[in-house]
Amino acid sequence: MKTEKIKIDSEYIKLQDLLKLGGAVDTGGMAKVIIQNGEVTVNGEVCTMRGKKMRVGDVAVFENITLIVE
């Protein structure tokens, strides 16, 4: 499993943007599809909201990639 730590300078980052920034997906369209299909977990629970606000300490997992917001 690959783990990426993503540092943010704002209050939050949207889940779809986190997936793109972390390299889990190549496009926003791909992020939209995998999120809506329930393939992404946030803090251990399936999340289908692509606009989910990810804050420092939140963890998203897609397939073998773990993204941690710092």
PDB file of N, CA, C, O and CB in Angstrom:
ATOM      1  N   MET A   1       0.845  -1.185   0.000  1.00  0.00           N
ATOM      2  CA  MET A   1       0.000   0.000   0.000  1.00  0.00           C
ATOM      3  C   MET A   1       0.889   1.247   0.000  1.00  0.00           C
ATOM      4  O   MET A   1       1.880   1.321   0.726  1.00  0.00           O
ATOM      5  CB  MET A   1      -0.960  -0.001   1.228  1.00  0.00           C
ATOM      6  N   LYS A   2       0.520   2.202  -0.812  1.00  0.00           N
ATOM      7  CA  LYS A   2       1.264   3.451  -0.934  1.00  0.00           C
ATOM      8  C   LYS A   2       0.577   4.525  -0.082  1.00  0.00           C
ATOM      9  O   LYS A   2      -0.648   4.649  -0.094  1.00  0.00           O
ATOM     10  CB  LYS A   2       1.362   3.900  -2.430  1.00  0.00           C
ATOM     11  N   THR A   3       1.375   5.293   0.651  1.00  0.00           N
ATOM     12  CA  THR A   3       0.838   6.371   1.485  1.00  0.00           C
ATOM     13  C   THR A   3       1.422   7.704   1.037  1.00  0.00           C
ATOM     14  O   THR A   3       2.636   7.843   0.883  1.00  0.00           O
ATOM     15  CB  THR A   3       1.146   6.118   2.984  1.00  0.00           C
ATOM     16  N   GLU A   4       0.549   8.674   0.833  1.00  0.00           N
ATOM     17  CA  GLU A   4       0.963  10.028   0.453  1.00  0.00           C
ATOM     18  C   GLU A   4       0.445  11.000   1.500  1.00  0.00           C
ATOM     19  O   GLU A   4      -0.723  10.943   1.888  1.00  0.00           O
ATOM     20  CB  GLU A   4       0.437  10.410  -0.974  1.00  0.00           C
ATOM     21  N   LYS A   5       1.311  11.884   1.953  1.00  0.00           N
ATOM     22  CA  LYS A   5       0.898  12.937   2.877  1.00  0.00           C
ATOM     23  C   LYS A   5       0.748  14.218   2.078  1.00  0.00           C
ATOM     24  O   LYS A   5       1.685  14.657   1.411  1.00  0.00           O
ATOM     25  CB  LYS A   5       1.925  13.117   4.050  1.00  0.00           C
ATOM     26  N   ILE A   6      -0.424  14.812   2.146  1.00  0.00           N
ATOM     27  CA  ILE A   6      -0.733  16.016   1.381  1.00  0.00           C
ATOM     28  C   ILE A   6      -0.856  17.193   2.338  1.00  0.00           C
ATOM     29  O   ILE A   6      -1.746  17.226   3.187  1.00  0.00           O
ATOM     30  CB  ILE A   6      -2.039  15.837   0.553  1.00  0.00           C
ATOM     31  N   LYS A   7       0.040  18.150   2.193  1.00  0.00           N
ATOM     32  CA  LYS A   7      -0.004  19.351   3.046  1.00  0.00           C
ATOM     33  C   LYS A   7      -0.912  20.387   2.389  1.00  0.00           C
ATOM     34  O   LYS A   7      -0.818  20.650   1.190  1.00  0.00           O
ATOM     35  CB  LYS A   7       1.436  19.941   3.277  1.00  0.00           C
ATOM     36  N   ILE A   8      -1.795  20.969   3.204  1.00  0.00           N
ATOM     37  CA  ILE A   8      -2.668  22.022   2.681  1.00  0.00           C
ATOM     38  C   ILE A   8      -2.441  23.304   3.469  1.00  0.00           C
ATOM     39  O   ILE A   8      -2.112  23.272   4.654  1.00  0.00           O
ATOM     40  CB  ILE A   8      -4.161  21.595   2.749  1.00  0.00           C
ATOM     41  N   ASP A   9      -2.623  24.433   2.790  1.00  0.00           N
ATOM     42  CA  ASP A   9      -2.452  25.739   3.423  1.00  0.00           C
ATOM     43  C   ASP A   9      -3.795  26.389   3.736  1.00  0.00           C
ATOM     44  O   ASP A   9      -3.854  27.447   4.363  1.00  0.00           O
ATOM     45  CB  ASP A   9      -1.629  26.655   2.525  1.00  0.00           C
ATOM     46  N   SER A  10      -4.870  25.745   3.294  1.00  0.00           N
ATOM     47  CA  SER A  10      -6.204  26.289   3.528  1.00  0.00           C
ATOM     48  C   SER A  10      -6.904  25.472   4.610  1.00  0.00           C
ATOM     49  O   SER A  10      -6.333  24.529   5.158  1.00  0.00           O
ATOM     50  CB  SER A  10      -7.038  26.293   2.217  1.00  0.00           C
ATOM     51  N   GLU A  11      -8.136  25.841   4.908  1.00  0.00           N
ATOM     52  CA  GLU A  11      -8.900  25.150   5.950  1.00  0.00           C
ATOM     53  C   GLU A  11      -9.218  23.713   5.540  1.00  0.00           C
ATOM     54  O   GLU A  11      -9.232  22.809   6.376  1.00  0.00           O
ATOM     55  CB  GLU A  11     -10.198  25.910   6.251  1.00  0.00           C
ATOM     56  N   TYR A  12      -9.475  23.512   4.241  1.00  0.00           N
ATOM     57  CA  TYR A  12      -9.833  22.180   3.748  1.00  0.00           C
ATOM     58  C   TYR A  12      -9.507  22.049   2.265  1.00  0.00           C
ATOM     59  O   TYR A  12      -9.196  23.029   1.588  1.00  0.00           O
ATOM     60  CB  TYR A  12     -11.327  21.898   3.991  1.00  0.00           C
ATOM     61  N   ILE A  13      -9.587  20.804   1.775  1.00  0.00           N
ATOM     62  CA  ILE A  13      -9.463  20.518   0.351  1.00  0.00           C
ATOM     63  C   ILE A  13     -10.590  19.545   0.021  1.00  0.00           C
ATOM     64  O   ILE A  13     -10.893  18.656   0.816  1.00  0.00           O
ATOM     65  CB  ILE A  13      -8.030  19.921  -0.021  1.00  0.00           C
ATOM     66  N   LYS A  14     -11.212  19.708  -1.146  1.00  0.00           N
ATOM     67  CA  LYS A  14     -12.295  18.806  -1.535  1.00  0.00           C
ATOM     68  C   LYS A  14     -11.719  17.430  -1.844  1.00  0.00           C
ATOM     69  O   LYS A  14     -10.597  17.304  -2.334  1.00  0.00           O
ATOM     70  CB  LYS A  14     -13.072  19.362  -2.760  1.00  0.00           C
ATOM     71  N   LEU A  15     -12.507  16.409  -1.549  1.00  0.00           N
ATOM     72  CA  LEU A  15     -12.074  15.036  -1.750  1.00  0.00           C
ATOM     73  C   LEU A  15     -11.611  14.790  -3.175  1.00  0.00           C
ATOM     74  O   LEU A  15     -10.562  14.178  -3.379  1.00  0.00           O
ATOM     75  CB  LEU A  15     -13.190  14.085  -1.401  1.00  0.00           C
ATOM     76  N   GLN A  16     -12.362  15.248  -4.164  1.00  0.00           N
ATOM     77  CA  GLN A  16     -11.977  15.012  -5.559  1.00  0.00           C
ATOM     78  C   GLN A  16     -10.634  15.671  -5.878  1.00  0.00           C
ATOM     79  O   GLN A  16      -9.841  15.116  -6.639  1.00  0.00           O
ATOM     80  CB  GLN A  16     -13.064  15.542  -6.512  1.00  0.00           C
ATOM     81  N   ASP A  17     -10.375  16.833  -5.312  1.00  0.00           N
ATOM     82  CA  ASP A  17      -9.104  17.525  -5.543  1.00  0.00           C
ATOM     83  C   ASP A  17      -7.960  16.811  -4.822  1.00  0.00           C
ATOM     84  O   ASP A  17      -6.838  16.763  -5.327  1.00  0.00           O
ATOM     85  CB  ASP A  17      -9.194  18.991  -5.074  1.00  0.00           C
ATOM     86  N   LEU A  18      -8.243  16.263  -3.653  1.00  0.00           N
ATOM     87  CA  LEU A  18      -7.236  15.503  -2.913  1.00  0.00           C
ATOM     88  C   LEU A  18      -6.806  14.279  -3.707  1.00  0.00           C
ATOM     89  O   LEU A  18      -5.618  13.965  -3.778  1.00  0.00           O
ATOM     90  CB  LEU A  18      -7.775  15.082  -1.536  1.00  0.00           C
ATOM     91  N   LEU A  19      -7.766  13.592  -4.299  1.00  0.00           N
ATOM     92  CA  LEU A  19      -7.444  12.399  -5.094  1.00  0.00           C
ATOM     93  C   LEU A  19      -6.569  12.748  -6.289  1.00  0.00           C
ATOM     94  O   LEU A  19      -5.645  12.006  -6.623  1.00  0.00           O
ATOM     95  CB  LEU A  19      -8.727  11.713  -5.572  1.00  0.00           C
ATOM     96  N   LYS A  20      -6.856  13.873  -6.934  1.00  0.00           N
ATOM     97  CA  LYS A  20      -6.032  14.311  -8.073  1.00  0.00           C
ATOM     98  C   LYS A  20      -4.641  14.728  -7.601  1.00  0.00           C
ATOM     99  O   LYS A  20      -3.637  14.303  -8.174  1.00  0.00           O
ATOM    100  CB  LYS A  20      -6.713  15.485  -8.820  1.00  0.00           C
ATOM    101  N   LEU A  21      -4.578  15.544  -6.575  1.00  0.00           N
ATOM    102  CA  LEU A  21      -3.300  16.042  -6.059  1.00  0.00           C
ATOM    103  C   LEU A  21      -2.409  14.904  -5.559  1.00  0.00           C
ATOM    104  O   LEU A  21      -1.190  14.936  -5.731  1.00  0.00           O
ATOM    105  CB  LEU A  21      -3.544  17.043  -4.930  1.00  0.00           C
ATOM    106  N   GLY A  22      -3.026  13.909  -4.944  1.00  0.00           N
ATOM    107  CA  GLY A  22      -2.273  12.779  -4.410  1.00  0.00           C
ATOM    108  C   GLY A  22      -1.889  11.737  -5.438  1.00  0.00           C
ATOM    109  O   GLY A  22      -1.183  10.780  -5.121  1.00  0.00           O
ATOM    110  N   GLY A  23      -2.351  11.913  -6.678  1.00  0.00           N
ATOM    111  CA  GLY A  23      -1.988  10.987  -7.741  1.00  0.00           C
ATOM    112  C   GLY A  23      -2.811   9.714  -7.786  1.00  0.00           C
ATOM    113  O   GLY A  23      -2.452   8.772  -8.493  1.00  0.00           O
ATOM    114  N   ALA A  24      -3.915   9.668  -7.040  1.00  0.00           N
ATOM    115  CA  ALA A  24      -4.764   8.477  -7.044  1.00  0.00           C
ATOM    116  C   ALA A  24      -5.567   8.369  -8.343  1.00  0.00           C
ATOM    117  O   ALA A  24      -5.901   7.270  -8.787  1.00  0.00           O
ATOM    118  CB  ALA A  24      -5.714   8.499  -5.841  1.00  0.00           C
ATOM    119  N   VAL A  25      -5.871   9.524  -8.946  1.00  0.00           N
ATOM    120  CA  VAL A  25      -6.587   9.577 -10.230  1.00  0.00           C
ATOM    121  C   VAL A  25      -5.924  10.629 -11.109  1.00  0.00           C
ATOM    122  O   VAL A  25      -5.205  11.502 -10.624  1.00  0.00           O
ATOM    123  CB  VAL A  25      -8.111   9.901 -10.025  1.00  0.00           C
ATOM    124  N   ASP A  26      -6.179  10.531 -12.408  1.00  0.00           N
ATOM    125  CA  ASP A  26      -5.579  11.482 -13.348  1.00  0.00           C
ATOM    126  C   ASP A  26      -6.467  12.681 -13.635  1.00  0.00           C
ATOM    127  O   ASP A  26      -5.970  13.769 -13.923  1.00  0.00           O
ATOM    128  CB  ASP A  26      -5.255  10.786 -14.639  1.00  0.00           C
ATOM    129  N   THR A  27      -7.785  12.488 -13.558  1.00  0.00           N
ATOM    130  CA  THR A  27      -8.699  13.569 -13.922  1.00  0.00           C
ATOM    131  C   THR A  27      -9.809  13.730 -12.897  1.00  0.00           C
ATOM    132  O   THR A  27     -10.087  12.829 -12.106  1.00  0.00           O
ATOM    133  CB  THR A  27      -9.298  13.314 -15.296  1.00  0.00           C
ATOM    134  N   GLY A  28     -10.431  14.891 -12.929  1.00  0.00           N
ATOM    135  CA  GLY A  28     -11.571  15.137 -12.058  1.00  0.00           C
ATOM    136  C   GLY A  28     -12.743  14.239 -12.403  1.00  0.00           C
ATOM    137  O   GLY A  28     -13.499  13.828 -11.523  1.00  0.00           O
ATOM    138  N   GLY A  29     -12.895  13.933 -13.692  1.00  0.00           N
ATOM    139  CA  GLY A  29     -13.967  13.045 -14.128  1.00  0.00           C
ATOM    140  C   GLY A  29     -13.811  11.652 -13.551  1.00  0.00           C
ATOM    141  O   GLY A  29     -14.789  11.024 -13.147  1.00  0.00           O
ATOM    142  N   MET A  30     -12.582  11.174 -13.515  1.00  0.00           N
ATOM    143  CA  MET A  30     -12.316   9.856 -12.941  1.00  0.00           C
ATOM    144  C   MET A  30     -12.603   9.877 -11.440  1.00  0.00           C
ATOM    145  O   MET A  30     -13.176   8.932 -10.898  1.00  0.00           O
ATOM    146  CB  MET A  30     -10.851   9.424 -13.211  1.00  0.00           C
ATOM    147  N   ALA A  31     -12.199  10.963 -10.770  1.00  0.00           N
ATOM    148  CA  ALA A  31     -12.454  11.108  -9.337  1.00  0.00           C
ATOM    149  C   ALA A  31     -13.960  11.063  -9.069  1.00  0.00           C
ATOM    150  O   ALA A  31     -14.410  10.390  -8.141  1.00  0.00           O
ATOM    151  CB  ALA A  31     -11.845  12.431  -8.802  1.00  0.00           C
ATOM    152  N   LYS A  32     -14.730  11.779  -9.878  1.00  0.00           N
ATOM    153  CA  LYS A  32     -16.186  11.822  -9.719  1.00  0.00           C
ATOM    154  C   LYS A  32     -16.784  10.415  -9.791  1.00  0.00           C
ATOM    155  O   LYS A  32     -17.613  10.045  -8.960  1.00  0.00           O
ATOM    156  CB  LYS A  32     -16.818  12.725 -10.796  1.00  0.00           C
ATOM    157  N   VAL A  33     -16.364   9.643 -10.779  1.00  0.00           N
ATOM    158  CA  VAL A  33     -16.914   8.305 -10.984  1.00  0.00           C
ATOM    159  C   VAL A  33     -16.573   7.366  -9.829  1.00  0.00           C
ATOM    160  O   VAL A  33     -17.451   6.673  -9.316  1.00  0.00           O
ATOM    161  CB  VAL A  33     -16.397   7.722 -12.292  1.00  0.00           C
ATOM    162  N   ILE A  34     -15.306   7.339  -9.414  1.00  0.00           N
ATOM    163  CA  ILE A  34     -14.938   6.388  -8.357  1.00  0.00           C
ATOM    164  C   ILE A  34     -15.559   6.766  -7.013  1.00  0.00           C
ATOM    165  O   ILE A  34     -15.881   5.894  -6.205  1.00  0.00           O
ATOM    166  CB  ILE A  34     -13.416   6.315  -8.219  1.00  0.00           C
ATOM    167  N   ILE A  35     -15.725   8.079  -6.777  1.00  0.00           N
ATOM    168  CA  ILE A  35     -16.362   8.510  -5.527  1.00  0.00           C
ATOM    169  C   ILE A  35     -17.844   8.130  -5.541  1.00  0.00           C
ATOM    170  O   ILE A  35     -18.352   7.574  -4.567  1.00  0.00           O
ATOM    171  CB  ILE A  35     -16.195  10.046  -5.322  1.00  0.00           C
ATOM    172  N   GLN A  36     -18.533   8.427  -6.637  1.00  0.00           N
ATOM    173  CA  GLN A  36     -19.961   8.122  -6.725  1.00  0.00           C
ATOM    174  C   GLN A  36     -20.231   6.625  -6.714  1.00  0.00           C
ATOM    175  O   GLN A  36     -21.315   6.196  -6.316  1.00  0.00           O
ATOM    176  CB  GLN A  36     -20.547   8.735  -7.979  1.00  0.00           C
ATOM    177  N   ASN A  37     -19.256   5.819  -7.147  1.00  0.00           N
ATOM    178  CA  ASN A  37     -19.410   4.359  -7.130  1.00  0.00           C
ATOM    179  C   ASN A  37     -19.110   3.762  -5.759  1.00  0.00           C
ATOM    180  O   ASN A  37     -19.221   2.550  -5.575  1.00  0.00           O
ATOM    181  CB  ASN A  37     -18.498   3.727  -8.171  1.00  0.00           C
ATOM    182  N   GLY A  38     -18.731   4.601  -4.796  1.00  0.00           N
ATOM    183  CA  GLY A  38     -18.461   4.116  -3.445  1.00  0.00           C
ATOM    184  C   GLY A  38     -17.132   3.396  -3.297  1.00  0.00           C
ATOM    185  O   GLY A  38     -16.983   2.535  -2.429  1.00  0.00           O
ATOM    186  N   GLU A  39     -16.156   3.746  -4.145  1.00  0.00           N
ATOM    187  CA  GLU A  39     -14.848   3.087  -4.122  1.00  0.00           C
ATOM    188  C   GLU A  39     -13.833   3.788  -3.214  1.00  0.00           C
ATOM    189  O   GLU A  39     -12.701   3.323  -3.080  1.00  0.00           O
ATOM    190  CB  GLU A  39     -14.297   3.013  -5.523  1.00  0.00           C
ATOM    191  N   VAL A  40     -14.226   4.894  -2.595  1.00  0.00           N
ATOM    192  CA  VAL A  40     -13.315   5.665  -1.747  1.00  0.00           C
ATOM    193  C   VAL A  40     -13.830   5.661  -0.311  1.00  0.00           C
ATOM    194  O   VAL A  40     -15.023   5.842  -0.065  1.00  0.00           O
ATOM    195  CB  VAL A  40     -13.166   7.122  -2.271  1.00  0.00           C
ATOM    196  N   THR A  41     -12.910   5.451   0.633  1.00  0.00           N
ATOM    197  CA  THR A  41     -13.287   5.577   2.036  1.00  0.00           C
ATOM    198  C   THR A  41     -12.615   6.812   2.622  1.00  0.00           C
ATOM    199  O   THR A  41     -11.486   7.154   2.267  1.00  0.00           O
ATOM    200  CB  THR A  41     -12.897   4.302   2.837  1.00  0.00           C
ATOM    201  N   VAL A  42     -13.330   7.472   3.522  1.00  0.00           N
ATOM    202  CA  VAL A  42     -12.801   8.627   4.237  1.00  0.00           C
ATOM    203  C   VAL A  42     -12.918   8.309   5.721  1.00  0.00           C
ATOM    204  O   VAL A  42     -14.009   8.073   6.240  1.00  0.00           O
ATOM    205  CB  VAL A  42     -13.568   9.961   3.861  1.00  0.00           C
ATOM    206  N   ASN A  43     -11.781   8.307   6.384  1.00  0.00           N
ATOM    207  CA  ASN A  43     -11.732   7.990   7.815  1.00  0.00           C
ATOM    208  C   ASN A  43     -12.438   6.657   8.122  1.00  0.00           C
ATOM    209  O   ASN A  43     -13.127   6.513   9.132  1.00  0.00           O
ATOM    210  CB  ASN A  43     -12.378   9.127   8.631  1.00  0.00           C
ATOM    211  N   GLY A  44     -12.241   5.693   7.217  1.00  0.00           N
ATOM    212  CA  GLY A  44     -12.755   4.342   7.435  1.00  0.00           C
ATOM    213  C   GLY A  44     -14.171   4.072   6.975  1.00  0.00           C
ATOM    214  O   GLY A  44     -14.654   2.947   7.108  1.00  0.00           O
ATOM    215  N   GLU A  45     -14.858   5.083   6.431  1.00  0.00           N
ATOM    216  CA  GLU A  45     -16.230   4.901   5.970  1.00  0.00           C
ATOM    217  C   GLU A  45     -16.342   5.274   4.499  1.00  0.00           C
ATOM    218  O   GLU A  45     -15.686   6.206   4.034  1.00  0.00           O
ATOM    219  CB  GLU A  45     -17.205   5.743   6.814  1.00  0.00           C
ATOM    220  N   VAL A  46     -17.185   4.535   3.764  1.00  0.00           N
ATOM    221  CA  VAL A  46     -17.403   4.834   2.348  1.00  0.00           C
ATOM    222  C   VAL A  46     -17.974   6.247   2.221  1.00  0.00           C
ATOM    223  O   VAL A  46     -18.886   6.628   2.955  1.00  0.00           O
ATOM    224  CB  VAL A  46     -18.362   3.784   1.692  1.00  0.00           C
ATOM    225  N   CYS A  47     -17.427   7.013   1.286  1.00  0.00           N
ATOM    226  CA  CYS A  47     -17.890   8.384   1.058  1.00  0.00           C
ATOM    227  C   CYS A  47     -18.259   8.549  -0.408  1.00  0.00           C
ATOM    228  O   CYS A  47     -17.462   8.229  -1.290  1.00  0.00           O
ATOM    229  CB  CYS A  47     -16.806   9.420   1.472  1.00  0.00           C
ATOM    230  N   THR A  48     -19.462   9.048  -0.672  1.00  0.00           N
ATOM    231  CA  THR A  48     -19.906   9.256  -2.049  1.00  0.00           C
ATOM    232  C   THR A  48     -20.066  10.745  -2.378  1.00  0.00           C
ATOM    233  O   THR A  48     -20.667  11.096  -3.393  1.00  0.00           O
ATOM    234  CB  THR A  48     -21.228   8.527  -2.286  1.00  0.00           C
ATOM    235  N   MET A  49     -19.534  11.607  -1.530  1.00  0.00           N
ATOM    236  CA  MET A  49     -19.618  13.060  -1.767  1.00  0.00           C
ATOM    237  C   MET A  49     -18.277  13.564  -2.298  1.00  0.00           C
ATOM    238  O   MET A  49     -17.300  13.636  -1.553  1.00  0.00           O
ATOM    239  CB  MET A  49     -20.010  13.823  -0.454  1.00  0.00           C
ATOM    240  N   ARG A  50     -18.232  13.912  -3.581  1.00  0.00           N
ATOM    241  CA  ARG A  50     -16.948  14.333  -4.151  1.00  0.00           C
ATOM    242  C   ARG A  50     -16.509  15.696  -3.623  1.00  0.00           C
ATOM    243  O   ARG A  50     -15.323  16.024  -3.669  1.00  0.00           O
ATOM    244  CB  ARG A  50     -17.038  14.377  -5.672  1.00  0.00           C
ATOM    245  N   GLY A  51     -17.451  16.487  -3.124  1.00  0.00           N
ATOM    246  CA  GLY A  51     -17.121  17.787  -2.552  1.00  0.00           C
ATOM    247  C   GLY A  51     -16.839  17.728  -1.059  1.00  0.00           C
ATOM    248  O   GLY A  51     -16.729  18.764  -0.404  1.00  0.00           O
ATOM    249  N   LYS A  52     -16.722  16.522  -0.519  1.00  0.00           N
ATOM    250  CA  LYS A  52     -16.452  16.336   0.920  1.00  0.00           C
ATOM    251  C   LYS A  52     -15.248  17.181   1.325  1.00  0.00           C
ATOM    252  O   LYS A  52     -14.200  17.130   0.682  1.00  0.00           O
ATOM    253  CB  LYS A  52     -16.198  14.827   1.254  1.00  0.00           C
ATOM    254  N   LYS A  53     -15.404  17.948   2.382  1.00  0.00           N
ATOM    255  CA  LYS A  53     -14.313  18.803   2.857  1.00  0.00           C
ATOM    256  C   LYS A  53     -13.344  17.977   3.685  1.00  0.00           C
ATOM    257  O   LYS A  53     -13.699  17.477   4.752  1.00  0.00           O
ATOM    258  CB  LYS A  53     -14.858  19.992   3.686  1.00  0.00           C
ATOM    259  N   MET A  54     -12.134  17.838   3.197  1.00  0.00           N
ATOM    260  CA  MET A  54     -11.098  17.074   3.880  1.00  0.00           C
ATOM    261  C   MET A  54     -10.218  18.051   4.643  1.00  0.00           C
ATOM    262  O   MET A  54      -9.631  18.966   4.065  1.00  0.00           O
ATOM    263  CB  MET A  54     -10.256  16.222   2.873  1.00  0.00           C
ATOM    264  N   ARG A  55     -10.137  17.842   5.941  1.00  0.00           N
ATOM    265  CA  ARG A  55      -9.359  18.732   6.804  1.00  0.00           C
ATOM    266  C   ARG A  55      -8.136  18.000   7.340  1.00  0.00           C
ATOM    267  O   ARG A  55      -8.008  16.786   7.180  1.00  0.00           O
ATOM    268  CB  ARG A  55     -10.225  19.260   7.970  1.00  0.00           C
ATOM    269  N   VAL A  56      -7.244  18.744   7.974  1.00  0.00           N
ATOM    270  CA  VAL A  56      -6.028  18.167   8.541  1.00  0.00           C
ATOM    271  C   VAL A  56      -6.388  16.986   9.443  1.00  0.00           C
ATOM    272  O   VAL A  56      -7.251  17.098  10.314  1.00  0.00           O
ATOM    273  CB  VAL A  56      -5.230  19.236   9.333  1.00  0.00           C
ATOM    274  N   GLY A  57      -5.723  15.867   9.224  1.00  0.00           N
ATOM    275  CA  GLY A  57      -5.971  14.662  10.001  1.00  0.00           C
ATOM    276  C   GLY A  57      -6.881  13.659   9.318  1.00  0.00           C
ATOM    277  O   GLY A  57      -6.935  12.498   9.723  1.00  0.00           O
ATOM    278  N   ASP A  58      -7.608  14.093   8.273  1.00  0.00           N
ATOM    279  CA  ASP A  58      -8.488  13.179   7.545  1.00  0.00           C
ATOM    280  C   ASP A  58      -7.668  12.247   6.659  1.00  0.00           C
ATOM    281  O   ASP A  58      -6.587  12.598   6.186  1.00  0.00           O
ATOM    282  CB  ASP A  58      -9.509  13.967   6.695  1.00  0.00           C
ATOM    283  N   VAL A  59      -8.215  11.042   6.446  1.00  0.00           N
ATOM    284  CA  VAL A  59      -7.531  10.030   5.649  1.00  0.00           C
ATOM    285  C   VAL A  59      -8.493   9.491   4.598  1.00  0.00           C
ATOM    286  O   VAL A  59      -9.610   9.083   4.919  1.00  0.00           O
ATOM    287  CB  VAL A  59      -6.993   8.880   6.548  1.00  0.00           C
ATOM    288  N   ALA A  60      -8.055   9.491   3.336  1.00  0.00           N
ATOM    289  CA  ALA A  60      -8.842   8.916   2.242  1.00  0.00           C
ATOM    290  C   ALA A  60      -8.084   7.727   1.672  1.00  0.00           C
ATOM    291  O   ALA A  60      -6.860   7.762   1.544  1.00  0.00           O
ATOM    292  CB  ALA A  60      -9.132   9.977   1.129  1.00  0.00           C
ATOM    293  N   VAL A  61      -8.824   6.665   1.328  1.00  0.00           N
ATOM    294  CA  VAL A  61      -8.199   5.473   0.759  1.00  0.00           C
ATOM    295  C   VAL A  61      -8.938   5.095  -0.522  1.00  0.00           C
ATOM    296  O   VAL A  61     -10.165   5.002  -0.547  1.00  0.00           O
ATOM    297  CB  VAL A  61      -8.209   4.289   1.779  1.00  0.00           C
ATOM    298  N   PHE A  62      -8.162   4.880  -1.585  1.00  0.00           N
ATOM    299  CA  PHE A  62      -8.694   4.373  -2.857  1.00  0.00           C
ATOM    300  C   PHE A  62      -7.747   3.291  -3.340  1.00  0.00           C
ATOM    301  O   PHE A  62      -6.558   3.536  -3.546  1.00  0.00           O
ATOM    302  CB  PHE A  62      -8.848   5.522  -3.933  1.00  0.00           C
ATOM    303  N   GLU A  63      -8.282   2.094  -3.520  1.00  0.00           N
ATOM    304  CA  GLU A  63      -7.507   0.926  -3.915  1.00  0.00           C
ATOM    305  C   GLU A  63      -6.305   0.772  -2.988  1.00  0.00           C
ATOM    306  O   GLU A  63      -6.483   0.523  -1.796  1.00  0.00           O
ATOM    307  CB  GLU A  63      -7.050   1.042  -5.389  1.00  0.00           C
ATOM    308  N   ASN A  64      -5.095   0.914  -3.502  1.00  0.00           N
ATOM    309  CA  ASN A  64      -3.909   0.705  -2.663  1.00  0.00           C
ATOM    310  C   ASN A  64      -3.215   2.012  -2.295  1.00  0.00           C
ATOM    311  O   ASN A  64      -2.041   2.003  -1.925  1.00  0.00           O
ATOM    312  CB  ASN A  64      -2.926  -0.206  -3.373  1.00  0.00           C
ATOM    313  N   ILE A  65      -3.926   3.137  -2.392  1.00  0.00           N
ATOM    314  CA  ILE A  65      -3.332   4.440  -2.091  1.00  0.00           C
ATOM    315  C   ILE A  65      -4.039   5.072  -0.894  1.00  0.00           C
ATOM    316  O   ILE A  65      -5.262   5.212  -0.882  1.00  0.00           O
ATOM    317  CB  ILE A  65      -3.409   5.377  -3.323  1.00  0.00           C
ATOM    318  N   THR A  66      -3.253   5.449   0.105  1.00  0.00           N
ATOM    319  CA  THR A  66      -3.769   6.132   1.284  1.00  0.00           C
ATOM    320  C   THR A  66      -3.301   7.583   1.227  1.00  0.00           C
ATOM    321  O   THR A  66      -2.107   7.847   1.091  1.00  0.00           O
ATOM    322  CB  THR A  66      -3.296   5.432   2.606  1.00  0.00           C
ATOM    323  N   LEU A  67      -4.231   8.517   1.331  1.00  0.00           N
ATOM    324  CA  LEU A  67      -3.909   9.931   1.298  1.00  0.00           C
ATOM    325  C   LEU A  67      -4.233  10.549   2.660  1.00  0.00           C
ATOM    326  O   LEU A  67      -5.367  10.472   3.134  1.00  0.00           O
ATOM    327  CB  LEU A  67      -4.685  10.651   0.160  1.00  0.00           C
ATOM    328  N   ILE A  68      -3.227  11.157   3.278  1.00  0.00           N
ATOM    329  CA  ILE A  68      -3.383  11.763   4.591  1.00  0.00           C
ATOM    330  C   ILE A  68      -3.253  13.274   4.453  1.00  0.00           C
ATOM    331  O   ILE A  68      -2.271  13.770   3.901  1.00  0.00           O
ATOM    332  CB  ILE A  68      -2.337  11.202   5.596  1.00  0.00           C
ATOM    333  N   VAL A  69      -4.240  14.002   4.953  1.00  0.00           N
ATOM    334  CA  VAL A  69      -4.204  15.468   4.886  1.00  0.00           C
ATOM    335  C   VAL A  69      -3.424  15.999   6.077  1.00  0.00           C
ATOM    336  O   VAL A  69      -3.719  15.674   7.227  1.00  0.00           O
ATOM    337  CB  VAL A  69      -5.644  16.068   4.859  1.00  0.00           C
ATOM    338  N   GLU A  70      -2.422  16.824   5.782  1.00  0.00           N
ATOM    339  CA  GLU A  70      -1.620  17.434   6.845  1.00  0.00           C
ATOM    340  C   GLU A  70      -1.737  18.936   6.782  1.00  0.00           C
ATOM    341  O   GLU A  70      -1.135  19.637   7.595  1.00  0.00           O
ATOM    342  CB  GLU A  70      -0.148  17.012   6.738  1.00  0.00           C
TER     343      GLU A  70
END
